[in-house]
């Protein structure tokens, strides 16, 4: 597996349901987990089967990866609780 170092510049494209959902230029990341976290943060509530294409401009490698992301849960909106009699 290709390594990611803090000085690398990475171009990431996220494809969800056949459409490009995000295109990012990332730097300052140390691992694939940090790359996926940055992509998930950019996508917000989008979840499902995701294909990401990474291009490490600094080291010269490219890689595609498919994974499943669960959507970020939404906190309930505080308000009045209604009861039915």
Helices and strands as residue ranges (DSSP letters): E 9-16, E 19-27, H 32-43, E 48-56, E 61-69
